[in-house]
Amino acid sequence: QIACTIGGNVAENAGGVHCLKYGLTVHNVLRVRGLTIEGDVVEFGSAALDAAGYDLLALINGSEGLLAMISEITVRLTPKPELAQVVIASFADVRKAGDAVASIIGAGIIPAGLEMMDKKAIHAVEPYVNAGYDMNAEAILLCESDGTPEEVAEEIGRMTAVIEKSGASMIRVSQNEAERLKFWAGRKAAFPAVGRMTPDYLCMDGTIPRKHLAEMLEAIGHLSEKYGLRCANVFHAGDGNLHPLIMYDANQPGELERAAAFGADILELSVRFGGTITGEHGVGLEKVMLMAEQFSTAEIAAFHRLKAAFDEAGLLNPGKGIPTLARCREYTQARAGSAAGAPGQA
């Protein structure tokens, strides 16, 4: 993509706009070679169908540089499809758009890509790339089908029928490759487009079950009002991976802190909906304490034992990835106190 490395994809187990059909990074990597903190060469996975010993390949995917330093990656190659087309659908409210995503999957359709953008994201993107998006829509869906021409025609017909039944106000299908790329150009430029609208923004990365997409969008709208900060939403809707872009100005007193609290609320809500605090951007530093919202004391202790098996002294990416149990308790108590003292909050 615009800014991307295969090593970074493995470190974060990234997904992307086509992960619904083709899987995350972990599903497309056969072998990873790296170096331990002692400088020993270690290999995870195998190009062979089977290999002796434990299969630790999934462990290194998403490990955020905490276990080894990656030096070589063997990837699975997938043939390019003969044809790809995109359905772009407009909706008059976000709940209908969110419900349409669940309906598409519920109908047994697995699009190559299934993305969603709300009105703020649309209004950021359209003047930036002129993708042809409906500026009156509250939300749009981008649904891609790929395969043989016969497969694409059949799947596009099924998707269109489901989208119509879900209450779309406008439906268009790309008529050639140039138009398909134009439709995708807007979604892929969402982050830089929002960057033109605000001095700073915070991109979150929670993931929730698809059935809760509409509820989450409405909740983010309420949180935007609560914190007095704008938020544009772009989703890998097919796998429920949220990318809310919280806009703020770090030069204005208190806005950075409000943005961080806004983001924490989104991630806590993701966990309560049965999801996770990260889909593909990792934990890093900004979300390290939020692990206490998702994982039990026993689970976090297990993470520490696993880290120690590879890097006992904690020299690889120190401070990232796994909070201490004491810090988890402090964070949980602080958040509970903050919620109890917040005016108008249940």
C-alpha positions as CSV (number, residue, x, y, z in Angstrom):
1,Q,0.0,0.0,0.0
2,I,1.1,3.6,0.3
3,A,3.2,3.0,3.4
4,C,3.8,-0.6,4.3
5,T,6.5,-3.3,4.8
6,I,6.2,-7.0,4.9
7,G,8.1,-7.1,8.2
8,G,5.7,-4.6,9.7
9,N,2.8,-6.7,8.5
10,V,4.2,-9.8,10.2
11,A,5.0,-7.8,13.4
12,E,1.4,-6.6,13.7
13,N,-0.4,-9.4,11.8
14,A,-2.0,-6.9,9.6
15,G,-5.2,-7.5,7.6
16,G,-6.1,-4.9,5.0
17,V,-9.1,-4.4,2.7
18,H,-8.9,-7.9,1.2
19,C,-8.5,-9.9,4.5
20,L,-12.1,-11.1,4.6
21,K,-11.6,-13.5,1.6
22,Y,-7.8,-14.0,1.6
23,G,-7.0,-13.9,5.3
24,L,-4.7,-11.9,7.6
25,T,-0.9,-11.9,7.3
26,V,-0.7,-15.1,9.4
27,H,-2.7,-17.0,6.8
28,N,-0.3,-16.0,4.0
29,V,3.1,-16.5,5.6
30,L,4.8,-19.9,5.4
31,R,8.1,-19.3,7.3
32,V,9.8,-16.6,9.3
33,R,13.5,-16.5,10.1
34,G,14.8,-14.2,12.8
35,L,17.4,-13.6,15.4
36,T,17.0,-14.0,19.2
37,I,18.3,-11.4,21.6
38,E,21.4,-13.6,22.0
39,G,22.0,-13.4,18.2
40,D,21.0,-17.0,17.5
41,V,19.2,-17.7,14.2
42,V,15.7,-19.2,14.7
43,E,13.0,-20.3,12.2
44,F,9.3,-20.3,12.7
45,G,7.1,-22.5,10.4
46,S,8.3,-24.4,7.3
47,A,7.8,-24.3,3.6
48,A,7.1,-28.1,3.9
49,L,3.6,-29.4,4.6
50,D,4.7,-30.7,8.0
51,A,7.7,-30.3,10.3
52,A,8.9,-31.6,13.6
53,G,8.4,-29.7,16.8
54,Y,5.9,-27.1,17.9
55,D,4.3,-24.9,15.2
56,L,5.2,-21.4,16.5
57,L,4.6,-19.5,13.2
58,A,1.3,-17.9,14.5
59,L,3.2,-16.8,17.6
60,I,5.7,-14.6,15.7
61,N,2.9,-13.0,13.6
62,G,1.7,-10.1,15.7
63,S,4.5,-10.4,18.3
64,E,5.5,-6.7,17.8
65,G,9.2,-7.3,18.0
66,L,9.0,-8.7,21.5
67,L,10.2,-12.2,20.7
68,A,12.8,-12.0,17.9
69,M,14.1,-9.7,15.2
70,I,12.7,-10.7,11.9
71,S,15.2,-11.0,9.0
72,E,13.5,-13.2,6.4
73,I,9.9,-14.0,5.4
74,T,8.6,-16.7,3.1
75,V,5.1,-15.8,1.8
76,R,2.3,-17.7,0.1
77,L,1.7,-16.6,-3.4
78,T,-2.0,-16.3,-4.6
79,P,-2.8,-16.0,-8.3
80,K,-4.4,-12.7,-9.4
81,P,-8.1,-13.2,-10.2
82,E,-9.2,-12.8,-13.8
83,L,-11.7,-10.1,-13.0
84,A,-12.6,-7.9,-10.0
85,Q,-15.6,-5.5,-9.7
86,V,-16.7,-3.2,-6.9
87,V,-20.3,-2.5,-5.7
88,I,-20.5,0.9,-4.0
89,A,-23.7,1.4,-2.0
90,S,-25.0,4.5,-0.3
91,F,-27.1,4.5,2.9
92,A,-29.2,7.2,4.5
93,D,-28.2,6.1,8.0
94,V,-25.3,4.2,9.5
95,R,-27.4,1.5,11.2
96,K,-28.7,0.3,7.8
97,A,-25.2,0.2,6.4
98,G,-23.9,-1.7,9.5
99,D,-26.8,-4.2,9.2
100,A,-26.2,-4.6,5.5
101,V,-22.7,-5.9,6.3
102,A,-24.1,-8.5,8.6
103,S,-26.7,-9.4,6.0
104,I,-24.1,-9.9,3.2
105,I,-22.1,-12.4,5.4
106,G,-25.3,-13.9,6.7
107,A,-26.3,-14.7,3.1
108,G,-23.2,-16.8,2.7
109,I,-21.3,-14.3,0.5
110,I,-17.6,-13.7,1.2
111,P,-16.6,-10.7,-0.8
112,A,-12.9,-10.1,-1.6
113,G,-13.3,-6.8,0.2
114,L,-16.0,-5.2,2.3
115,E,-15.3,-1.7,3.6
116,M,-17.4,1.0,5.2
117,M,-17.0,4.7,5.6
118,D,-19.2,7.2,7.4
119,K,-20.2,10.7,6.3
120,K,-17.2,12.5,8.0
121,A,-14.8,10.1,6.2
122,I,-16.6,10.5,2.9
123,H,-16.4,14.3,3.2
124,A,-12.7,14.1,4.0
125,V,-11.9,11.8,1.1
126,E,-14.0,13.1,-1.8
127,P,-12.4,16.5,-2.2
128,Y,-9.0,14.8,-1.8
129,V,-9.2,12.1,-4.6
130,N,-12.6,12.7,-6.4
131,A,-13.5,9.1,-6.1
132,G,-17.1,9.7,-7.0
133,Y,-18.6,9.1,-3.6
134,D,-22.2,10.1,-2.7
135,M,-21.7,13.2,-0.5
136,N,-25.3,13.0,0.7
137,A,-24.8,9.5,2.2
138,E,-24.5,8.9,5.9
139,A,-22.4,5.9,5.1
140,I,-21.2,3.9,2.1
141,L,-20.1,0.3,1.6
142,L,-17.5,-0.9,-0.9
143,C,-18.0,-4.5,-1.7
144,E,-15.6,-6.2,-4.1
145,S,-16.1,-9.5,-5.9
146,D,-13.2,-11.3,-7.8
147,G,-12.7,-14.5,-9.7
148,T,-13.7,-15.7,-13.1
149,P,-16.1,-13.4,-15.0
150,E,-18.9,-15.9,-14.4
151,E,-18.2,-16.1,-10.6
152,V,-18.1,-12.3,-10.4
153,A,-21.3,-11.8,-12.3
154,E,-23.1,-14.3,-10.0
155,E,-21.7,-12.9,-6.8
156,I,-22.4,-9.2,-7.8
157,G,-26.0,-10.1,-8.5
158,R,-26.4,-11.8,-5.1
159,M,-24.7,-8.9,-3.2
160,T,-26.7,-6.3,-5.0
161,A,-30.0,-8.1,-4.1
162,V,-28.9,-8.2,-0.4
163,I,-27.9,-4.5,-0.4
164,E,-31.1,-3.4,-2.0
165,K,-33.1,-5.4,0.6
166,S,-31.0,-3.7,3.3
167,G,-32.3,-0.3,2.3
168,A,-29.5,1.2,0.2
169,S,-30.4,4.6,-1.4
170,M,-28.0,4.2,-4.3
171,I,-26.0,1.3,-5.8
172,R,-23.3,1.5,-8.5
173,V,-21.1,-1.2,-9.9
174,S,-17.7,-0.5,-11.4
175,Q,-17.7,-0.9,-15.2
176,N,-14.0,-1.2,-15.8
177,E,-10.7,-1.5,-14.0
178,A,-10.1,2.2,-14.0
179,E,-13.4,2.9,-12.2
180,R,-12.7,0.0,-9.7
181,L,-9.4,1.5,-8.8
182,K,-11.0,5.0,-8.5
183,F,-13.5,3.7,-6.0
184,W,-10.8,2.0,-3.9
185,A,-8.5,5.1,-4.1
186,G,-10.9,7.0,-1.8
187,R,-10.9,4.3,0.9
188,K,-7.1,3.9,0.7
189,A,-6.6,7.6,1.0
190,A,-8.8,8.1,4.0
191,F,-6.0,8.6,6.5
192,P,-4.1,11.3,4.6
193,A,-7.4,12.9,3.6
194,V,-8.4,13.3,7.3
195,G,-4.9,14.6,8.0
196,R,-5.8,17.7,5.8
197,M,-8.8,18.5,8.1
198,T,-7.1,18.5,11.5
199,P,-3.7,19.3,13.0
200,D,-3.6,15.9,14.7
201,Y,-5.6,12.7,14.7
202,L,-5.5,9.5,16.7
203,C,-6.3,6.3,14.8
204,M,-7.8,3.5,16.9
205,D,-7.9,-0.2,15.9
206,G,-10.5,-2.1,17.9
207,T,-12.3,-5.1,16.4
208,I,-15.9,-6.2,17.1
209,P,-18.3,-8.9,15.9
210,R,-20.0,-7.7,12.7
211,K,-23.4,-7.8,14.2
212,H,-22.5,-4.9,16.5
213,L,-21.2,-2.5,13.8
214,A,-24.3,-0.3,13.8
215,E,-24.3,-0.1,17.6
216,M,-20.7,0.8,17.7
217,L,-21.1,3.6,15.1
218,E,-23.9,5.1,17.1
219,A,-21.9,4.8,20.3
220,I,-18.9,6.6,18.7
221,G,-21.3,9.4,17.7
222,H,-22.3,9.8,21.3
223,L,-18.7,9.7,22.5
224,S,-17.8,12.4,19.9
225,E,-20.4,14.7,21.5
226,K,-19.2,13.8,25.0
227,Y,-15.6,14.7,24.4
228,G,-16.3,17.5,21.9
229,L,-14.0,16.0,19.2
230,R,-14.8,15.0,15.7
231,C,-14.4,11.4,14.6
232,A,-14.3,10.0,11.1
233,N,-14.9,6.2,10.8
234,V,-13.4,3.8,8.2
235,F,-13.9,0.1,8.7
236,H,-12.6,-3.2,7.4
237,A,-16.3,-4.0,7.9
238,G,-16.0,-7.6,6.7
239,D,-14.0,-8.6,9.8
240,G,-15.3,-5.9,12.1
241,N,-12.0,-4.1,12.3
242,L,-12.6,-0.4,13.3
243,H,-10.4,2.5,12.4
244,P,-12.0,5.6,14.1
245,L,-9.9,8.7,13.4
246,I,-10.3,11.0,16.4
247,M,-9.4,14.6,15.4
248,Y,-7.8,17.0,17.8
249,D,-5.3,19.8,18.2
250,A,-2.4,19.0,20.5
251,N,-1.7,22.7,20.8
252,Q,-5.1,23.2,22.5
253,P,-4.9,22.5,26.3
254,G,-6.6,19.2,27.2
255,E,-7.4,18.0,23.7
256,L,-4.8,15.3,23.5
257,E,-6.0,14.0,26.9
258,R,-9.6,14.0,25.7
259,A,-8.6,12.2,22.5
260,A,-6.8,9.5,24.5
261,A,-9.8,9.0,26.8
262,F,-12.1,8.9,23.7
263,G,-10.0,6.2,22.2
264,A,-9.8,4.2,25.4
265,D,-13.6,4.3,25.6
266,I,-13.9,2.9,22.1
267,L,-11.6,0.1,22.8
268,E,-13.3,-0.8,26.1
269,L,-16.6,-0.8,24.3
270,S,-15.0,-3.1,21.7
271,V,-14.2,-5.6,24.4
272,R,-17.6,-5.4,25.9
273,F,-19.1,-6.2,22.5
274,G,-17.1,-9.4,22.5
275,G,-14.2,-8.0,20.4
276,T,-10.5,-7.0,21.0
277,I,-8.4,-3.9,21.5
278,T,-6.5,-4.4,18.3
279,G,-7.2,-5.9,14.9
280,E,-4.0,-5.1,13.0
281,H,-2.2,-2.1,14.4
282,G,-0.9,-3.9,17.5
283,V,-0.7,-2.8,21.1
284,G,2.5,-0.8,21.3
285,L,2.6,1.9,23.9
286,E,-0.7,3.7,23.6
287,K,-2.8,0.6,24.3
288,V,-0.6,-1.3,26.6
289,M,-2.7,-0.7,29.7
290,L,-5.9,-1.5,27.9
291,M,-4.8,-5.1,27.9
292,A,-6.1,-5.1,31.4
293,E,-9.6,-4.6,30.0
294,Q,-9.4,-7.7,27.8
295,F,-7.1,-10.2,29.5
296,S,-7.3,-11.8,33.0
297,T,-4.4,-11.7,35.5
298,A,-3.6,-15.3,34.6
299,E,-3.5,-14.6,30.9
300,I,-1.2,-11.6,31.3
301,A,1.1,-13.7,33.6
302,A,1.2,-16.3,30.8
303,F,2.2,-13.6,28.3
304,H,5.1,-12.6,30.6
305,R,6.3,-16.3,30.8
306,L,6.2,-16.5,27.1
307,K,8.2,-13.3,26.7
308,A,10.7,-14.6,29.2
309,A,11.2,-17.8,27.2
310,F,12.5,-15.8,24.3
311,D,13.9,-12.6,26.0
312,E,14.2,-13.1,29.8
313,A,15.9,-9.7,30.3
314,G,13.2,-7.9,28.4
315,L,15.6,-6.1,26.0
316,L,13.5,-6.4,22.8
317,N,11.1,-3.5,22.6
318,P,11.2,-2.8,26.4
319,G,8.0,-1.4,27.8
320,K,5.8,-2.5,24.9
321,G,3.3,-5.2,24.6
322,I,2.7,-6.6,28.1
323,P,1.9,-4.5,31.2
324,T,3.0,-5.5,34.7
325,L,0.2,-6.9,36.9
326,A,0.7,-4.0,39.3
327,R,0.2,-1.5,36.5
328,C,-2.9,-3.4,35.3
329,R,-4.5,-3.1,38.8
330,E,-3.6,0.7,39.0
331,Y,-5.2,1.3,35.5
332,T,-8.3,-0.7,36.3
333,Q,-8.8,1.2,39.6
334,A,-8.2,4.6,37.9
335,R,-10.6,3.9,35.1
336,A,-13.3,2.7,37.5
337,G,-12.8,5.9,39.6
338,S,-13.0,8.1,36.5
339,A,-16.2,6.4,35.3
340,A,-17.8,6.7,38.8
341,G,-16.9,10.4,38.9
342,A,-18.0,11.3,35.4
343,P,-21.1,13.5,35.3
344,G,-24.1,11.9,33.6
345,Q,-22.4,8.5,33.2
346,A,-23.9,5.3,34.3
